[in-house]
Amino acid sequence: MSNARFMQISPHVYWFAPAPPDRPALGVVVGGTHTLLLDAGSSEAHSRELLAHLDEHGIAPPRFTALTHWHWDHTFGAAALSSVLIAQVETAHFLHRLAGYAWDDESLELRARLGFMATSVDDIKIELPEPRTVPIRQAEITFQDEITIHLGGGITCQIVHVGGDHSADLCVMWMMPDRVLFLGDTLYDSVYTPTRYYRAATLTALLDRLATFNATWIVEGHGDAVLTRAEYEALVAKMRAMIALSEQLGADAAEAHAANADLDEDSVYFLRALAAGARL
């Protein structure tokens, strides 16, 4: 068992913290009759560690697993799960595509040279040493815009497709009555591109959409802590400020400002990614 933290964050929701090399946060929602897993993990070893934590805490294995998006670190662990797999239609499309690939080092590196998943090669090699085969589970339930999973006892999870620059198929999960919002990688910039970027209009629309959820706790895909509402709002305010600044200055001036201004690390990152997006 790894040293990653497994903790209860609300009456019905648990959090399995991120861990190296690129294991994302996983969520567990415990209803009156069913358990739901939020994201499947980066490998069968990753998802089995979560199952061991559930067993230790007397929590039933998941009846359902819902994916936030198709990226490997959120989906490769599904093969170790017997739960029903739920995915947005574009996520399901990518799972079908991934199932046709070879995953040995040579194949990984060839696809990386062609620009596909180039930033993930080193982490995949660590998480899944050779000889490497990766069975890709296919979704049994798909949806277009949103779906609500009823877990018994009045516990529900609404899965909503929101998209974004990180991945067009991104979904968020909204747990009620606990008011927990599971973001996955929704707030992150593009990753499988030569230059990482945010597009100001896309990010603004995304933040506006997320504002409709009156969350008490917010879980990011790779954040090292669960965010309170105040912490999340501070992060969003910082992102909105950098959007406004990038639009005011323009791409080149925003890039220069990020290099020379007295901005914190997060703001510098946001501003540079927004400047890159403005050049698209």
KOLBA-184201 format. One record per residue: residue number from 1; x, y negated, z of N, C-alpha, C in turn. Coordinates in Angstrom, 2 decimals, decimal comma. Layout:
KOLBA-184201
> pos/n_u/n_v/n_w/ca_u/ca_v/ca_w/c_u/c_v/c_w
> NUM/X/Y/Z/X/Y/Z/X/Y/Z
...
end
This chain:
KOLBA-184201
> pos/n_u/n_v/n_w/ca_u/ca_v/ca_w/c_u/c_v/c_w
> 1/0,85/1,19/0,00/0,00/0,00/0,00/0,89/-1,24/0,00
> 2/0,54/-2,20/-0,82/1,34/-3,43/-0,90/1,04/-4,32/0,29
> 3/1,78/-5,41/0,39/1,57/-6,37/1,47/0,55/-7,43/1,13
> 4/-0,12/-7,32/-0,04/-1,12/-8,30/-0,42/-2,25/-8,30/0,59
> 5/-2,80/-9,48/0,84/-3,83/-9,63/1,87/-5,20/-9,23/1,36
> 6/-5,93/-8,54/2,19/-7,33/-8,22/1,95/-8,11/-8,80/3,12
> 7/-9,03/-9,70/2,83/-9,72/-10,37/3,93/-11,15/-10,71/3,56
> 8/-11,99/-10,80/4,58/-13,37/-11,20/4,40/-13,45/-12,72/4,43
> 9/-14,11/-13,32/3,43/-14,18/-14,78/3,36/-15,58/-15,31/3,59
> 10/-16,57/-14,44/3,60/-17,95/-14,84/3,87/-18,70/-13,57/4,30
> 11/-19,94/-13,66/4,70/-20,62/-12,46/5,19/-20,61/-11,27/4,24
> 12/-20,60/-11,51/2,94/-20,71/-10,41/1,98/-19,58/-10,35/0,96
> 13/-18,60/-11,24/1,05/-17,56/-11,34/0,02/-16,18/-11,17/0,64
> 14/-15,36/-10,34/-0,03/-13,98/-10,10/0,38/-13,03/-10,53/-0,74
> 15/-11,80/-10,83/-0,33/-10,77/-11,34/-1,25/-9,52/-10,49/-1,13
> 16/-9,03/-9,99/-2,28/-7,75/-9,28/-2,35/-6,79/-10,23/-3,04
> 17/-5,80/-10,72/-2,30/-4,97/-11,83/-2,75/-4,06/-11,44/-3,92
> 18/-3,65/-12,43/-4,72/-2,70/-12,18/-5,81/-1,37/-11,65/-5,28
> 19/-0,62/-11,01/-6,18/0,68/-10,45/-5,81/1,54/-10,35/-7,06
> 20/2,88/-10,25/-6,90/3,76/-10,08/-8,05/3,47/-8,73/-8,73
> 21/3,85/-8,58/-10,02/4,46/-9,61/-10,85/3,45/-10,64/-11,36
> 22/2,24/-10,21/-11,65/1,20/-11,15/-12,09/-0,18/-10,60/-11,75
> 23/-0,30/-9,99/-10,57/-1,59/-9,45/-10,16/-2,51/-10,58/-9,72
> 24/-3,69/-10,69/-10,32/-4,60/-11,76/-9,93/-5,38/-11,42/-8,68
> 25/-6,07/-12,40/-8,14/-7,00/-12,15/-7,05/-8,14/-11,29/-7,55
> 26/-8,58/-10,37/-6,70/-9,78/-9,58/-6,97/-10,81/-9,91/-5,89
> 27/-12,07/-9,81/-6,24/-13,14/-10,07/-5,29/-14,02/-8,85/-5,12
> 28/-14,64/-8,75/-3,95/-15,55/-7,65/-3,66/-16,80/-8,26/-3,03
> 29/-17,96/-7,91/-3,57/-19,23/-8,37/-3,03/-19,99/-7,15/-2,53
> 30/-20,35/-7,16/-1,25/-21,00/-6,02/-0,62/-22,48/-6,35/-0,39
> 31/-23,34/-5,69/-1,15/-24,77/-5,88/-1,00/-25,39/-4,84/-0,11
> 32/-26,70/-4,87/-0,04/-27,40/-3,91/0,81/-27,37/-2,50/0,26
> 33/-27,25/-2,35/-1,06/-27,23/-1,03/-1,67/-26,04/-0,79/-2,59
> 34/-25,41/-1,85/-3,11/-24,33/-1,67/-4,06/-23,16/-2,60/-3,75
> 35/-21,97/-2,16/-4,17/-20,76/-2,98/-4,10/-20,36/-3,40/-5,51
> 36/-19,94/-4,65/-5,65/-19,51/-5,20/-6,93/-18,06/-5,63/-6,83
> 37/-17,24/-5,22/-7,79/-15,85/-5,65/-7,88/-15,74/-6,75/-8,93
> 38/-15,05/-7,83/-8,57/-14,83/-8,96/-9,48/-13,42/-8,86/-10,03
> 39/-13,33/-8,53/-11,31/-12,12/-8,22/-12,06/-11,57/-6,86/-11,65
> 40/-10,85/-6,25/-12,60/-10,45/-4,85/-12,44/-8,98/-4,67/-12,08
> 41/-8,18/-5,74/-12,11/-6,78/-5,62/-11,74/-5,88/-5,35/-12,93
> 42/-4,57/-5,43/-12,69/-3,59/-5,39/-13,76/-3,07/-3,99/-14,08
> 43/-3,44/-3,01/-13,28/-3,01/-1,63/-13,52/-3,86/-0,71/-12,67
> 44/-3,78/0,57/-12,97/-4,49/1,53/-12,14/-3,95/1,51/-10,71
> 45/-2,66/1,28/-10,55/-2,09/1,19/-9,20/-2,69/0,02/-8,43
> 46/-2,88/-1,10/-9,11/-3,46/-2,28/-8,48/-4,89/-2,01/-8,02
> 47/-5,72/-1,46/-8,91/-7,11/-1,21/-8,53/-7,21/-0,12/-7,47
> 48/-6,32/0,86/-7,50/-6,35/1,90/-6,45/-5,98/1,33/-5,09
> 49/-5,10/0,35/-5,05/-4,80/-0,30/-3,77/-6,04/-0,97/-3,21
> 50/-6,80/-1,61/-4,07/-8,04/-2,22/-3,60/-9,01/-1,16/-3,09
> 51/-9,16/-0,06/-3,81/-10,05/1,00/-3,36/-9,63/1,53/-2,00
> 52/-8,32/1,60/-1,75/-7,83/2,05/-0,44/-8,23/1,07/0,65
> 53/-8,15/-0,22/0,36/-8,60/-1,22/1,34/-10,09/-1,08/1,62
> 54/-10,88/-0,84/0,59/-12,32/-0,66/0,81/-12,58/0,54/1,71
> 55/-11,87/1,62/1,46/-12,03/2,81/2,29/-11,67/2,52/3,74
> 56/-10,57/1,80/3,95/-10,13/1,47/5,31/-11,17/0,63/6,06
> 57/-11,90/-0,21/5,32/-12,89/-1,09/5,93/-14,30/-0,51/5,90
> 58/-14,42/0,74/5,48/-15,73/1,38/5,46/-16,68/0,81/4,43
> 59/-16,13/0,26/3,34/-16,94/-0,33/2,28/-17,08/0,68/1,15
> 60/-18,30/0,84/0,67/-18,56/1,80/-0,42/-17,80/1,40/-1,68
> 61/-17,33/2,37/-2,45/-16,66/2,05/-3,72/-17,60/1,24/-4,62
> 62/-17,04/0,46/-5,54/-17,89/-0,40/-6,37/-18,81/0,40/-7,28
> 63/-20,06/-0,03/-7,33/-21,01/0,52/-8,30/-20,85/-0,20/-9,64
> 64/-20,44/-1,48/-9,58/-20,24/-2,30/-10,76/-18,89/-3,00/-10,68
> 65/-18,29/-3,25/-11,83/-17,11/-4,11/-11,94/-17,40/-5,13/-13,04
> 66/-17,23/-6,42/-12,73/-17,47/-7,49/-13,69/-16,15/-8,17/-14,02
> 67/-15,91/-8,40/-15,30/-14,67/-9,01/-15,77/-14,85/-10,50/-16,02
> 68/-13,84/-11,29/-15,62/-13,88/-12,72/-15,93/-13,45/-13,01/-17,36
> 69/-12,52/-12,22/-17,90/-12,06/-12,38/-19,28/-11,18/-11,19/-19,63
> 70/-10,65/-11,18/-20,86/-10,02/-9,97/-21,39/-8,55/-9,81/-21,05
> 71/-7,86/-10,79/-20,51/-6,41/-10,72/-20,35/-6,00/-9,49/-19,54
> 72/-4,83/-8,96/-19,87/-4,39/-7,67/-19,37/-4,41/-7,56/-17,85
> 73/-4,01/-8,64/-17,16/-3,88/-8,57/-15,71/-5,24/-8,48/-15,01
> 74/-6,31/-8,74/-15,75/-7,66/-8,67/-15,18/-8,41/-7,42/-15,63
> 75/-7,84/-6,66/-16,55/-8,60/-5,56/-17,16/-7,91/-4,19/-17,15
> 76/-6,59/-4,15/-17,12/-5,91/-2,86/-17,27/-6,20/-1,91/-16,11
> 77/-6,60/-2,42/-14,95/-6,91/-1,56/-13,81/-8,23/-0,84/-13,91
> 78/-9,05/-1,18/-14,91/-10,40/-0,61/-14,99/-10,39/0,90/-15,19
> 79/-9,32/1,43/-15,76/-9,26/2,87/-16,05/-9,32/3,71/-14,78
> 80/-8,93/3,15/-13,64/-8,95/3,90/-12,38/-10,29/3,82/-11,66
> 81/-11,24/3,09/-12,24/-12,52/2,85/-11,57/-13,62/3,67/-12,22
> 82/-14,55/4,13/-11,38/-15,71/4,87/-11,90/-16,95/3,99/-11,99
> 83/-16,81/2,72/-11,65/-17,94/1,80/-11,66/-18,35/1,43/-13,08
> 84/-19,59/0,94/-13,22/-20,09/0,46/-14,49/-19,38/-0,86/-14,82
> 85/-18,82/-0,96/-16,02/-18,03/-2,12/-16,40/-18,90/-3,13/-17,14
> 86/-18,89/-4,39/-16,66/-19,72/-5,46/-17,21/-18,80/-6,51/-17,82
> 87/-19,11/-6,96/-19,04/-18,25/-7,94/-19,70/-19,07/-8,80/-20,65
> 88/-18,62/-10,04/-20,81/-19,18/-10,92/-21,83/-18,87/-10,32/-23,20
> 89/-19,68/-10,62/-24,20/-19,55/-9,94/-25,49/-18,17/-10,14/-26,12
> 90/-17,58/-11,34/-25,98/-16,24/-11,55/-26,55/-15,18/-10,79/-25,76
> 91/-15,36/-10,68/-24,46/-14,46/-9,85/-23,65/-14,53/-8,40/-24,13
> 92/-15,73/-7,91/-24,35/-15,91/-6,55/-24,83/-15,25/-6,36/-26,19
> 93/-15,33/-7,38/-27,04/-14,68/-7,32/-28,36/-13,17/-7,16/-28,20
> 94/-12,58/-7,93/-27,29/-11,13/-7,85/-27,10/-10,73/-6,51/-26,48
> 95/-11,54/-5,96/-25,58/-11,22/-4,65/-25,02/-11,16/-3,60/-26,13
> 96/-12,06/-3,68/-27,06/-12,04/-2,76/-28,20/-10,76/-2,95/-29,01
> 97/-10,37/-4,19/-29,20/-9,14/-4,48/-29,94/-7,91/-3,94/-29,21
> 98/-7,85/-4,17/-27,89/-6,70/-3,71/-27,11/-6,57/-2,19/-27,11
> 99/-7,70/-1,50/-27,19/-7,67/-0,03/-27,16/-6,96/0,55/-28,37
> 100/-6,81/-0,23/-29,43/-6,14/0,26/-30,63/-4,65/0,03/-30,65
> 101/-4,09/-0,57/-29,59/-2,67/-0,91/-29,56/-1,84/0,16/-28,84
> 102/-0,59/0,28/-29,27/0,41/1,02/-28,49/1,04/0,04/-27,51
> 103/1,48/0,57/-26,34/1,96/-0,31/-25,28/3,39/-0,01/-24,85
> 104/4,14/0,76/-25,63/5,54/0,98/-25,34/6,30/-0,33/-25,52
> 105/7,53/-0,37/-25,00/8,31/-1,61/-25,05/8,47/-2,15/-26,46
> 106/8,75/-1,26/-27,42/8,97/-1,71/-28,79/7,71/-2,37/-29,35
> 107/6,56/-1,77/-29,09/5,31/-2,34/-29,59/4,99/-3,66/-28,91
> 108/5,22/-3,73/-27,60/5,02/-4,99/-26,87/5,86/-6,10/-27,46
> 109/7,14/-5,81/-27,68/8,06/-6,84/-28,15/7,76/-7,25/-29,59
> 110/7,32/-6,31/-30,41/6,95/-6,65/-31,78/5,75/-7,59/-31,79
> 111/4,73/-7,28/-31,00/3,56/-8,17/-30,96/3,93/-9,53/-30,39
> 112/4,85/-9,55/-29,41/5,29/-10,82/-28,84/5,97/-11,68/-29,89
> 113/6,79/-11,06/-30,75/7,46/-11,82/-31,81/6,44/-12,38/-32,80
> 114/5,30/-11,71/-32,91/4,23/-12,19/-33,78/3,31/-13,18/-33,07
> 115/3,61/-13,42/-31,78/2,88/-14,44/-31,03/1,73/-13,95/-30,19
> 116/1,56/-12,62/-30,03/0,43/-12,10/-29,27/0,88/-11,66/-27,88
> 117/0,33/-12,30/-26,85/0,62/-11,98/-25,45/2,11/-12,10/-25,13
> 118/2,79/-13,02/-25,78/4,25/-13,12/-25,64/4,67/-13,40/-24,21
> 119/3,91/-14,19/-23,47/4,31/-14,56/-22,11/4,07/-13,45/-21,10
> 120/3,46/-12,35/-21,51/3,11/-11,28/-20,57/4,06/-10,09/-20,62
> 121/4,94/-10,03/-21,60/5,73/-8,82/-21,82/6,53/-8,42/-20,60
> 122/7,26/-9,35/-20,00/8,11/-9,01/-18,85/7,28/-8,51/-17,67
> 123/6,14/-9,15/-17,42/5,29/-8,74/-16,30/4,67/-7,36/-16,54
> 124/4,27/-7,09/-17,77/3,71/-5,78/-18,09/4,77/-4,69/-17,86
> 125/6,00/-4,97/-18,26/7,07/-3,97/-18,07/7,30/-3,67/-16,59
> 126/7,15/-4,68/-15,74/7,33/-4,46/-14,30/6,13/-3,73/-13,71
> 127/4,95/-4,19/-14,05/3,73/-3,59/-13,49/3,52/-2,17/-13,98
> 128/3,90/-1,91/-15,24/3,67/-0,61/-15,87/4,96/-0,13/-16,52
> 129/5,87/0,46/-15,75/7,15/0,90/-16,32/6,94/2,00/-17,38
> 130/7,88/2,08/-18,30/7,83/3,17/-19,28/8,19/4,50/-18,61
> 131/7,70/5,64/-19,14/6,82/5,77/-20,31/5,42/5,23/-20,00
> 132/4,89/4,41/-20,90/3,70/3,62/-20,61/2,57/3,96/-21,58
> 133/1,48/4,44/-21,02/0,24/4,52/-21,77/-0,80/3,71/-21,01
> 134/-1,64/3,01/-21,72/-2,62/2,15/-21,08/-4,01/2,48/-21,62
> 135/-4,76/3,32/-20,89/-6,14/3,56/-21,31/-6,99/2,31/-21,07
> 136/-7,69/1,85/-22,08/-8,49/0,64/-21,99/-9,97/1,03/-21,86
> 137/-10,53/0,78/-20,68/-11,96/1,02/-20,48/-12,78/0,06/-21,33
> 138/-13,87/0,57/-21,88/-14,80/-0,25/-22,64/-16,01/-0,61/-21,78
> 139/-16,58/-1,77/-22,05/-17,71/-2,25/-21,25/-18,96/-1,42/-21,53
> 140/-19,69/-1,10/-20,45/-20,97/-0,40/-20,60/-22,15/-1,38/-20,66
> 141/-21,97/-2,55/-20,04/-23,01/-3,58/-20,06/-22,36/-4,86/-20,59
> 142/-22,98/-5,48/-21,59/-22,47/-6,75/-22,12/-23,58/-7,79/-22,07
> 143/-23,15/-9,05/-22,11/-24,10/-10,16/-22,10/-23,49/-11,31/-22,89
> 144/-24,34/-12,25/-23,30/-23,88/-13,39/-24,08/-23,61/-14,61/-23,21
> 145/-24,63/-15,10/-22,53/-24,51/-16,35/-21,78/-24,41/-16,14/-20,27
> 146/-25,28/-15,30/-19,72/-25,20/-15,02/-18,28/-25,99/-13,77/-17,95
> 147/-25,68/-13,22/-16,79/-26,37/-12,04/-16,28/-26,34/-12,11/-14,76
> 148/-27,38/-11,62/-14,11/-27,42/-11,59/-12,66/-27,45/-10,14/-12,19
> 149/-26,55/-9,81/-11,28/-26,45/-8,46/-10,71/-27,08/-8,50/-9,32
> 150/-28,06/-7,64/-9,08/-28,73/-7,56/-7,79/-28,12/-6,40/-7,00
> 151/-27,57/-6,71/-5,84/-26,80/-5,75/-5,06/-27,55/-5,24/-3,84
> 152/-28,82/-5,63/-3,70/-29,63/-5,18/-2,57/-29,54/-6,13/-1,40
> 153/-30,62/-6,20/-0,63/-30,63/-7,05/0,55/-30,62/-8,53/0,23
> 154/-31,03/-8,91/-0,96/-31,04/-10,32/-1,35/-29,69/-10,86/-1,79
> 155/-28,70/-9,98/-1,92/-27,36/-10,39/-2,34/-27,27/-10,30/-3,86
> 156/-26,90/-11,41/-4,51/-26,81/-11,43/-5,97/-25,49/-12,03/-6,42
> 157/-25,13/-11,68/-7,64/-23,98/-12,30/-8,30/-24,41/-12,71/-9,70
> 158/-24,39/-14,00/-9,96/-24,70/-14,53/-11,28/-23,39/-14,71/-12,03
> 159/-23,27/-14,08/-13,19/-22,07/-14,16/-14,01/-22,38/-15,07/-15,19
> 160/-21,62/-16,15/-15,33/-21,93/-17,19/-16,29/-20,74/-17,41/-17,22
> 161/-20,99/-17,35/-18,53/-19,95/-17,63/-19,50/-19,74/-19,15/-19,59
> 162/-18,50/-19,60/-19,34/-18,19/-21,03/-19,38/-17,09/-21,37/-20,38
> 163/-16,27/-20,41/-20,79/-15,20/-20,67/-21,74/-14,10/-21,54/-21,16
> 164/-13,27/-22,11/-22,03/-12,17/-22,95/-21,59/-10,93/-22,70/-22,42
> 165/-9,90/-23,53/-22,22/-8,68/-23,40/-23,01/-7,86/-22,16/-22,67
> 166/-8,00/-21,65/-21,46/-7,23/-20,46/-21,08/-7,68/-19,25/-21,89
> 167/-9,01/-19,12/-22,08/-9,56/-18,04/-22,89/-11,02/-18,37/-23,16
> 168/-11,43/-18,21/-24,41/-12,79/-18,63/-24,80/-13,88/-17,80/-24,15
> 169/-13,55/-16,59/-23,68/-14,57/-15,71/-23,11/-14,72/-15,86/-21,60
> 170/-14,04/-16,82/-20,99/-14,01/-16,94/-19,53/-15,40/-17,05/-18,91
> 171/-15,56/-16,32/-17,81/-16,79/-16,35/-17,03/-16,47/-16,64/-15,57
> 172/-17,43/-17,24/-14,88/-17,34/-17,42/-13,44/-18,43/-16,58/-12,78
> 173/-18,21/-16,24/-11,50/-19,15/-15,44/-10,74/-19,64/-16,25/-9,54
> 174/-20,95/-16,32/-9,37/-21,57/-17,13/-8,33/-22,33/-16,22/-7,38
> 175/-21,82/-16,10/-6,13/-22,39/-15,20/-5,15/-23,34/-15,94/-4,22
> 176/-24,55/-15,40/-4,14/-25,56/-15,94/-3,23/-26,07/-14,83/-2,33
> 177/-26,39/-15,15/-1,07/-26,52/-16,51/-0,50/-25,22/-17,08/0,07
> 178/-24,07/-16,43/-0,17/-22,82/-16,84/0,47/-22,23/-18,12/-0,11
> 179/-22,66/-18,52/-1,29/-22,17/-19,73/-1,96/-20,66/-19,65/-2,21
> 180/-20,23/-18,50/-2,70/-18,84/-18,29/-3,10/-18,77/-18,33/-4,62
> 181/-17,85/-19,11/-5,16/-17,64/-19,23/-6,61/-16,30/-18,60/-6,97
> 182/-16,34/-17,55/-7,75/-15,13/-16,84/-8,20/-14,80/-17,35/-9,60
> 183/-13,68/-18,09/-9,71/-13,34/-18,77/-10,96/-12,52/-17,93/-11,92
> 184/-11,86/-16,88/-11,43/-10,90/-16,22/-12,29/-9,87/-17,25/-12,75
> 185/-9,55/-17,26/-14,03/-8,54/-18,17/-14,57/-9,16/-19,39/-15,25
> 186/-10,39/-19,71/-14,90/-11,14/-20,73/-15,61/-10,44/-22,08/-15,68
> 187/-9,79/-22,50/-14,60/-9,18/-23,84/-14,56/-7,77/-23,88/-15,13
> 188/-7,26/-22,77/-15,61/-5,89/-22,74/-16,10/-5,83/-23,16/-17,57
> 189/-4,66/-23,61/-17,97/-4,45/-24,03/-19,35/-4,25/-22,82/-20,26
> 190/-4,05/-23,08/-21,55/-3,81/-21,99/-22,49/-2,54/-21,25/-22,08
> 191/-2,48/-19,97/-22,40/-1,31/-19,21/-21,99/-0,68/-18,45/-23,16
> 192/-1,47/-17,93/-24,09/-0,92/-17,18/-25,21/-0,75/-18,09/-26,41
> 193/-0,11/-19,23/-26,19/0,15/-20,21/-27,25/1,59/-20,68/-27,12
> 194/2,22/-21,13/-28,22/3,61/-21,60/-28,13/3,80/-22,74/-27,14
> 195/2,84/-23,67/-27,11/2,87/-24,77/-26,16/1,60/-24,72/-25,33
> 196/1,75/-24,69/-24,02/0,57/-24,62/-23,16/-0,12/-25,98/-23,15
> 197/-1,45/-25,95/-23,14/-2,17/-27,21/-23,28/-3,54/-27,15/-22,61
> 198/-4,07/-28,33/-22,32/-5,49/-28,57/-22,05/-5,99/-29,53/-23,13
> 199/-7,21/-29,34/-23,59/-7,89/-30,34/-24,38/-8,81/-31,13/-23,45
> 200/-8,68/-32,45/-23,47/-9,39/-33,28/-22,50/-10,90/-33,06/-22,54
> 201/-11,47/-33,00/-23,72/-12,93/-32,85/-23,83/-13,38/-31,49/-23,30
> 202/-12,61/-30,45/-23,61/-12,95/-29,11/-23,15/-12,87/-29,02/-21,63
> 203/-11,79/-29,57/-21,06/-11,62/-29,51/-19,61/-12,68/-30,34/-18,90
> 204/-13,01/-31,49/-19,44/-14,05/-32,33/-18,83/-15,39/-31,61/-18,82
> 205/-15,76/-31,01/-19,94/-17,02/-30,27/-20,01/-17,03/-29,10/-19,03
> 206/-15,90/-28,44/-18,89/-15,80/-27,31/-17,97/-15,97/-27,78/-16,52
> 207/-15,29/-28,86/-16,15/-15,42/-29,37/-14,79/-16,85/-29,81/-14,50
> 208/-17,50/-30,41/-15,49/-18,90/-30,80/-15,32/-19,78/-29,58/-15,09
> 209/-19,52/-28,52/-15,84/-20,32/-27,30/-15,68/-20,10/-26,68/-14,30
> 210/-18,87/-26,65/-13,84/-18,58/-26,05/-12,54/-19,16/-26,87/-11,40
> 211/-19,34/-28,16/-11,62/-19,90/-29,03/-10,58/-21,35/-28,68/-10,26
> 212/-22,01/-27,91/-11,13/-23,39/-27,53/-10,87/-23,50/-26,45/-9,80
> 213/-22,38/-25,81/-9,46/-22,37/-24,81/-8,39/-21,97/-25,48/-7,09
> 214/-22,85/-25,47/-6,14/-22,60/-26,11/-4,84/-21,90/-25,13/-3,91
> 215/-20,62/-24,84/-4,23/-19,91/-23,76/-3,55/-19,34/-24,19/-2,21
> 216/-19,31/-23,24/-1,29/-18,64/-23,43/0,00/-17,20/-22,94/-0,08
> 217/-16,99/-21,82/-0,79/-15,66/-21,25/-0,97/-15,42/-21,05/-2,45
> 218/-14,19/-21,31/-2,90/-13,85/-21,18/-4,32/-12,59/-20,32/-4,43
> 219/-12,65/-19,31/-5,30/-11,54/-18,37/-5,48/-10,97/-18,56/-6,88
> 220/-9,70/-18,93/-6,96/-8,99/-19,01/-8,24/-8,29/-17,68/-8,53
> 221/-8,06/-17,44/-9,81/-7,49/-16,17/-10,22/-6,11/-15,89/-9,67
> 222/-5,28/-16,92/-9,54/-3,90/-16,70/-9,07/-3,54/-17,65/-7,94
> 223/-4,52/-18,24/-7,30/-4,25/-19,09/-6,15/-3,88/-18,27/-4,93
> 224/-2,94/-18,79/-4,13/-2,48/-18,02/-2,98/-3,35/-18,19/-1,75
> 225/-4,46/-18,90/-1,88/-5,41/-19,07/-0,78/-6,79/-19,33/-1,36
> 226/-7,81/-18,96/-0,61/-9,18/-19,31/-0,99/-9,38/-20,79/-0,67
> 227/-9,99/-21,53/-1,60/-10,15/-22,96/-1,43/-11,44/-23,30/-0,71
> 228/-11,36/-24,24/0,21/-12,57/-24,83/0,76/-13,16/-25,78/-0,28
> 229/-14,38/-26,22/-0,04/-14,99/-27,15/-0,97/-14,17/-28,45/-1,05
> 230/-13,69/-28,93/0,08/-12,90/-30,17/0,08/-11,61/-30,00/-0,70
> 231/-10,94/-28,86/-0,55/-9,70/-28,61/-1,29/-9,96/-28,52/-2,79
> 232/-11,04/-27,86/-3,15/-11,39/-27,74/-4,56/-11,72/-29,11/-5,15
> 233/-12,50/-29,91/-4,43/-12,86/-31,23/-4,95/-11,63/-32,12/-5,11
> 234/-10,64/-31,97/-4,21/-9,40/-32,74/-4,35/-8,64/-32,33/-5,61
> 235/-8,63/-31,03/-5,90/-7,97/-30,54/-7,11/-8,68/-31,06/-8,36
> 236/-10,00/-31,00/-8,35/-10,78/-31,47/-9,50/-10,58/-32,98/-9,70
> 237/-10,55/-33,74/-8,61/-10,33/-35,18/-8,72/-8,97/-35,47/-9,36
> 238/-7,98/-34,69/-9,02/-6,65/-34,85/-9,61/-6,68/-34,55/-11,11
> 239/-7,40/-33,50/-11,48/-7,50/-33,16/-12,90/-8,24/-34,25/-13,68
> 240/-9,31/-34,76/-13,10/-10,07/-35,81/-13,78/-9,23/-37,09/-13,91
> 241/-8,43/-37,39/-12,89/-7,58/-38,57/-12,96/-6,55/-38,44/-14,08
> 242/-5,99/-37,24/-14,25/-5,02/-37,04/-15,31/-5,68/-37,04/-16,69
> 243/-6,92/-36,56/-16,77/-7,65/-36,66/-18,03/-7,81/-38,12/-18,43
> 244/-8,25/-38,95/-17,47/-8,45/-40,37/-17,75/-7,14/-41,05/-18,14
> 245/-6,06/-40,69/-17,45/-4,77/-41,31/-17,73/-4,26/-40,89/-19,11
> 246/-4,42/-39,63/-19,45/-3,95/-39,16/-20,76/-4,71/-39,84/-21,89
> 247/-6,01/-40,04/-21,69/-6,79/-40,69/-22,74/-6,47/-42,17/-22,84
> 248/-6,11/-42,76/-21,73/-5,74/-44,18/-21,73/-4,39/-44,39/-22,41
> 249/-3,43/-43,51/-22,13/-2,06/-43,72/-22,62/-1,82/-43,17/-24,02
> 250/-2,50/-42,07/-24,36/-2,16/-41,37/-25,59/-1,08/-40,33/-25,33
> 251/-0,90/-39,40/-26,27/-0,05/-38,24/-26,04/1,39/-38,59/-25,69
> 252/2,05/-39,41/-26,51/3,48/-39,68/-26,29/3,72/-40,45/-25,00
> 253/2,90/-41,45/-24,75/3,07/-42,24/-23,53/2,73/-41,42/-22,29
> 254/1,75/-40,53/-22,40/1,41/-39,68/-21,26/2,56/-38,73/-20,93
> 255/3,21/-38,18/-21,97/4,36/-37,31/-21,75/5,49/-38,07/-21,06
> 256/5,75/-39,29/-21,50/6,80/-40,11/-20,88/6,43/-40,47/-19,45
> 257/5,17/-40,76/-19,21/4,71/-41,11/-17,87/4,88/-39,93/-16,92
> 258/4,60/-38,73/-17,40/4,74/-37,54/-16,57/6,19/-37,33/-16,15
> 259/7,11/-37,71/-17,01/8,53/-37,53/-16,70/9,06/-38,58/-15,74
> 260/8,47/-39,77/-15,74/9,07/-40,89/-15,00/8,25/-41,38/-13,82
> 261/6,97/-41,10/-13,79/6,12/-41,65/-12,74/6,24/-40,85/-11,45
> 262/5,82/-41,47/-10,36/5,84/-40,83/-9,05/4,54/-40,04/-8,87
> 263/4,45/-38,89/-9,56/3,28/-38,03/-9,50/3,64/-36,73/-8,80
> 264/2,67/-36,11/-8,16/2,95/-34,81/-7,54/3,05/-33,74/-8,63
> 265/3,52/-32,57/-8,22/3,82/-31,50/-9,18/2,59/-31,10/-9,99
> 266/1,45/-30,97/-9,33/0,23/-30,58/-10,05/-0,14/-31,62/-11,10
> 267/-0,09/-32,88/-10,72/-0,47/-33,95/-11,65/0,45/-33,99/-12,86
> 268/1,74/-33,79/-12,64/2,69/-33,76/-13,75/2,34/-32,63/-14,71
> 269/2,03/-31,47/-14,16/1,69/-30,32/-15,00/0,43/-30,61/-15,81
> 270/-0,61/-31,11/-15,14/-1,86/-31,42/-15,84/-1,63/-32,44/-16,95
> 271/-0,87/-33,49/-16,64/-0,67/-34,56/-17,62/0,10/-34,07/-18,83
> 272/1,14/-33,27/-18,60/1,91/-32,74/-19,73/1,06/-31,80/-20,60
> 273/0,25/-30,98/-19,97/-0,59/-30,06/-20,73/-1,67/-30,82/-21,50
> 274/-2,18/-31,90/-20,92/-3,16/-32,74/-21,62/-2,51/-33,49/-22,79
> 275/-1,28/-33,93/-22,60/-0,56/-34,56/-23,70/-0,36/-33,58/-24,85
> 276/-0,02/-32,33/-24,52/0,13/-31,31/-25,56/-1,20/-31,06/-26,27
> 277/-2,28/-31,06/-25,51/-3,58/-30,84/-26,11/-4,00/-31,98/-27,02
> 278/-3,59/-33,19/-26,68/-3,94/-34,36/-27,50/-3,26/-34,31/-28,87
> 279/-2,17/-33,54/-28,97/-1,44/-33,45/-30,24/-2,01/-32,38/-31,17
> 280/-2,93/-31,59/-30,71/-3,47/-30,50/-31,53/-4,27/-31,04/-32,71
end
